[in-house]
Amino acid sequence: MNNMKRLMIALCLMAQSPIIAADIQCRIENERIYCTYHLDRSDNQHGKSVEFHWISPHSPVDDRIRHFRIPPRYGSVYDYRFLPGRAKGVWRVRVTDLETNATVETTFKITTTDNSMFEED
């Protein structure tokens, strides 16, 4: 088999392999909402700056933007918010890589909220 055929076979195999892309996973636990941004460590050789944007279903007053620096070769960073006081409905969380402007987004739903955490006894 000549080199050109080998190259074509290798390119076809690479095209069939899954591409690992950054993603966000959110979970609600212990009256907090945790959202973790995962990325391929090999894409983070020099560190990355990212922006978390929490987007409320009802009011921009409850939105929040936070910046994080992910150290070189790390594969994730997370942000959290307290559940009490958050609006019910479908929330969006968008993470933007500030060097490339690439964004990933996810949603989660808040069906109930309890402000008792902020009440005094």
Contacts in CASP RR format, 6 or more apart in sequence:
PFRMAT RR
TARGET T0000
AUTHOR 0000-0000-0000
METHOD contacts of the structure
MODEL  1
MNNMKRLMIALCLMAQSPIIAADIQCRIENERIYCTYHLDRSDNQHGKSV
EFHWISPHSPVDDRIRHFRIPPRYGSVYDYRFLPGRAKGVWRVRVTDLET
NATVETTFKITTTDNSMFEED
20 40 0 8 1.000
21 40 0 8 1.000
21 104 0 8 1.000
22 37 0 8 1.000
22 38 0 8 1.000
22 39 0 8 1.000
22 40 0 8 1.000
22 43 0 8 1.000
22 95 0 8 1.000
22 97 0 8 1.000
22 102 0 8 1.000
22 104 0 8 1.000
23 37 0 8 1.000
23 38 0 8 1.000
23 104 0 8 1.000
23 106 0 8 1.000
24 35 0 8 1.000
24 36 0 8 1.000
24 37 0 8 1.000
24 38 0 8 1.000
24 93 0 8 1.000
24 95 0 8 1.000
24 104 0 8 1.000
24 105 0 8 1.000
24 106 0 8 1.000
25 35 0 8 1.000
25 36 0 8 1.000
25 38 0 8 1.000
25 106 0 8 1.000
26 33 0 8 1.000
26 34 0 8 1.000
26 35 0 8 1.000
26 36 0 8 1.000
26 93 0 8 1.000
26 106 0 8 1.000
26 108 0 8 1.000
27 33 0 8 1.000
27 34 0 8 1.000
28 34 0 8 1.000
28 83 0 8 1.000
28 108 0 8 1.000
28 110 0 8 1.000
31 82 0 8 1.000
31 83 0 8 1.000
31 84 0 8 1.000
31 114 0 8 1.000
31 117 0 8 1.000
32 80 0 8 1.000
32 81 0 8 1.000
32 82 0 8 1.000
32 83 0 8 1.000
33 80 0 8 1.000
33 81 0 8 1.000
33 82 0 8 1.000
33 83 0 8 1.000
33 86 0 8 1.000
33 91 0 8 1.000
33 108 0 8 1.000
33 110 0 8 1.000
34 78 0 8 1.000
34 79 0 8 1.000
34 80 0 8 1.000
35 52 0 8 1.000
35 54 0 8 1.000
35 78 0 8 1.000
35 79 0 8 1.000
35 80 0 8 1.000
35 93 0 8 1.000
35 106 0 8 1.000
35 108 0 8 1.000
36 76 0 8 1.000
36 77 0 8 1.000
36 78 0 8 1.000
37 50 0 8 1.000
37 52 0 8 1.000
37 76 0 8 1.000
37 77 0 8 1.000
37 78 0 8 1.000
37 95 0 8 1.000
37 104 0 8 1.000
38 75 0 8 1.000
38 76 0 8 1.000
39 48 0 8 1.000
39 70 0 8 1.000
39 75 0 8 1.000
39 76 0 8 1.000
40 75 0 8 1.000
41 73 0 8 1.000
41 74 0 8 1.000
41 75 0 8 1.000
44 70 0 8 1.000
44 72 0 8 1.000
44 73 0 8 1.000
44 74 0 8 1.000
44 75 0 8 1.000
45 72 0 8 1.000
45 73 0 8 1.000
46 72 0 8 1.000
47 69 0 8 1.000
47 70 0 8 1.000
47 71 0 8 1.000
47 72 0 8 1.000
47 73 0 8 1.000
47 74 0 8 1.000
48 69 0 8 1.000
48 70 0 8 1.000
48 97 0 8 1.000
48 98 0 8 1.000
48 99 0 8 1.000
49 67 0 8 1.000
49 68 0 8 1.000
49 69 0 8 1.000
49 70 0 8 1.000
49 97 0 8 1.000
49 98 0 8 1.000
49 99 0 8 1.000
50 67 0 8 1.000
50 68 0 8 1.000
50 70 0 8 1.000
50 77 0 8 1.000
50 95 0 8 1.000
50 96 0 8 1.000
50 97 0 8 1.000
50 98 0 8 1.000
51 65 0 8 1.000
51 66 0 8 1.000
51 67 0 8 1.000
51 68 0 8 1.000
51 95 0 8 1.000
51 96 0 8 1.000
51 98 0 8 1.000
52 64 0 8 1.000
52 65 0 8 1.000
52 66 0 8 1.000
52 67 0 8 1.000
52 68 0 8 1.000
52 79 0 8 1.000
52 93 0 8 1.000
52 94 0 8 1.000
52 95 0 8 1.000
53 63 0 8 1.000
53 64 0 8 1.000
53 65 0 8 1.000
53 93 0 8 1.000
53 94 0 8 1.000
53 95 0 8 1.000
53 96 0 8 1.000
54 62 0 8 1.000
54 63 0 8 1.000
54 64 0 8 1.000
54 65 0 8 1.000
54 79 0 8 1.000
54 81 0 8 1.000
54 91 0 8 1.000
54 92 0 8 1.000
54 93 0 8 1.000
55 63 0 8 1.000
55 91 0 8 1.000
55 92 0 8 1.000
55 93 0 8 1.000
55 94 0 8 1.000
56 62 0 8 1.000
56 63 0 8 1.000
56 86 0 8 1.000
56 87 0 8 1.000
56 91 0 8 1.000
57 87 0 8 1.000
57 88 0 8 1.000
57 89 0 8 1.000
57 90 0 8 1.000
57 91 0 8 1.000
58 87 0 8 1.000
58 89 0 8 1.000
59 87 0 8 1.000
62 86 0 8 1.000
62 87 0 8 1.000
64 81 0 8 1.000
66 79 0 8 1.000
67 98 0 8 1.000
68 77 0 8 1.000
68 79 0 8 1.000
70 76 0 8 1.000
70 77 0 8 1.000
82 117 0 8 1.000
83 110 0 8 1.000
83 113 0 8 1.000
83 114 0 8 1.000
84 113 0 8 1.000
84 114 0 8 1.000
84 115 0 8 1.000
84 116 0 8 1.000
84 117 0 8 1.000
84 118 0 8 1.000
85 113 0 8 1.000
85 115 0 8 1.000
85 118 0 8 1.000
86 110 0 8 1.000
86 113 0 8 1.000
87 110 0 8 1.000
87 113 0 8 1.000
88 110 0 8 1.000
88 111 0 8 1.000
88 112 0 8 1.000
88 113 0 8 1.000
89 109 0 8 1.000
89 110 0 8 1.000
89 111 0 8 1.000
90 107 0 8 1.000
90 108 0 8 1.000
90 109 0 8 1.000
91 107 0 8 1.000
91 108 0 8 1.000
91 109 0 8 1.000
91 110 0 8 1.000
92 105 0 8 1.000
92 106 0 8 1.000
92 107 0 8 1.000
93 105 0 8 1.000
93 106 0 8 1.000
93 107 0 8 1.000
93 108 0 8 1.000
94 103 0 8 1.000
94 104 0 8 1.000
94 105 0 8 1.000
95 103 0 8 1.000
95 104 0 8 1.000
95 105 0 8 1.000
96 102 0 8 1.000
96 103 0 8 1.000
97 103 0 8 1.000
END
